[in-house]
């Protein structure tokens, strides 16, 4: 869920609520199966199945009264894993071609991370939250 909330609003009750949402969801297996791009310069990987991610997004939205990307891309944005944000179309295409050679990638989601930071600096982990076994 991005953006989640401003770091200044992240307090113990909010983090604990998020932890409860995450821990109520079961761990799940998924694959990163495709490479795609958004016109804003984002190269991303497409997960399958999308439903576990969509379900978590909807529940976080409900619990906190927020929408991914502040609703700029609709109520149900494309579930994805951002790999890079690159201005150059040729570099984006090179990256997409390289990534196409390594998918599918099979993964088991066992935890979610709450992180703060910016794309221009570093991201720091605030809490690791385990999915239900």
C-alpha positions in Angstrom: 0.0 0.0 0.0 1.7 3.2 -1.2 1.5 5.8 0.1 0.4 4.4 3.5 0.5 7.3 5.8 2.9 10.2 6.6 5.7 9.0 9.0 4.6 11.8 11.4 1.2 10.0 11.7 2.7 6.6 12.3 2.1 5.8 15.9 1.9 2.6 18.0 -1.9 2.2 17.6 -1.7 2.6 13.8 1.2 0.2 13.5 -0.5 -2.3 15.8 -3.7 -2.1 13.7 -1.7 -2.8 10.5 0.0 -5.7 12.2 -3.4 -7.2 13.1 -4.6 -6.9 9.5 -1.4 -8.6 8.2 -1.4 -11.3 10.8 -5.0 -12.2 10.1 -4.1 -13.0 6.5 -2.6 -16.4 5.7 0.8 -16.8 4.2 0.5 -17.5 0.4 2.6 -18.6 -2.6 2.7 -16.4 -5.7 4.7 -16.0 -8.9 6.1 -12.9 -10.5 5.1 -13.8 -14.1 5.3 -10.8 -16.3 7.1 -7.5 -16.8 5.3 -4.4 -17.7 5.5 -0.6 -17.6 3.4 2.3 -16.5 3.6 5.5 -18.6 5.0 7.4 -15.6 8.4 5.5 -16.1 7.7 2.6 -13.7 9.0 -0.9 -14.6 7.1 -3.5 -12.7 6.6 -7.3 -12.2 3.1 -8.8 -12.3 2.2 -11.2 -9.5 -0.2 -14.2 -9.9 -2.5 -14.7 -8.3 -3.4 -11.0 -7.6 -6.2 -11.7 -5.2 -4.2 -12.1 -2.0 -2.6 -8.7 -2.6 -5.9 -7.1 -3.7 -7.6 -8.5 -0.6 -4.9 -7.0 1.7 -5.1 -3.7 -0.1 -8.9 -3.5 0.3 -8.6 -4.4 4.0 -5.9 -1.8 4.7 -7.9 0.8 2.7 -11.0 0.0 4.9 -9.1 0.0 8.2 -7.3 3.3 7.5 -9.7 5.1 5.1 -7.0 5.5 2.4 -6.6 4.4 -1.2 -3.4 3.3 -2.9 -1.8 6.3 -4.6 -4.5 8.5 -2.9 -7.0 7.1 -5.4 -5.2 8.7 -8.4 -5.5 5.5 -10.4 -8.9 4.4 -9.2 -10.2 2.2 -6.4 -8.6 -0.9 -7.7 -5.1 -0.1 -9.0 -3.0 -2.6 -10.8 -1.3 -5.0 -8.3 2.4 -4.9 -9.0 5.9 -5.0 -7.7 7.8 -1.8 -8.7 11.3 -2.7 -9.9 12.5 0.8 -11.1 11.4 4.3 -11.9 13.4 5.4 -14.9 12.9 8.5 -17.1 14.7 7.0 -20.2 12.3 4.9 -22.3 15.3 3.0 -23.8 16.7 2.1 -20.4 13.2 1.0 -19.3 13.0 -1.2 -22.3 16.4 -2.7 -21.7 15.4 -3.4 -18.1 12.1 -5.0 -19.1 13.9 -7.2 -21.6 16.4 -8.4 -19.0 13.7 -9.1 -16.5 11.7 -11.0 -19.1 14.5 -13.5 -19.0 14.2 -14.3 -15.3 10.5 -14.6 -14.8 8.6 -16.5 -13.5 9.9 -16.2 -10.0 8.1 -18.3 -7.4 7.9 -16.8 -3.9 6.1 -17.5 -0.6 4.8 -14.4 1.1 5.4 -15.0 4.8 5.7 -11.4 6.1 5.0 -7.8 5.1 7.3 -4.9 5.9 6.2 -1.4 7.0 8.8 0.9 5.6 9.4 4.7 5.6 11.5 6.7 3.2 11.5 8.2 -0.3 12.7 7.0 -3.7 15.3 9.8 -3.6 16.8 8.5 -0.4 16.7 5.3 1.5 13.9 3.2 2.9 14.0 1.9 6.5 12.0 -0.9 8.0 9.7 0.2 10.9 8.2 -3.3 11.5 8.2 -6.8 10.0 4.8 -8.4 10.3 4.2 -12.1 9.9 1.3 -13.6 8.0 -0.6 -16.3 9.7 1.0 -19.8 9.1 
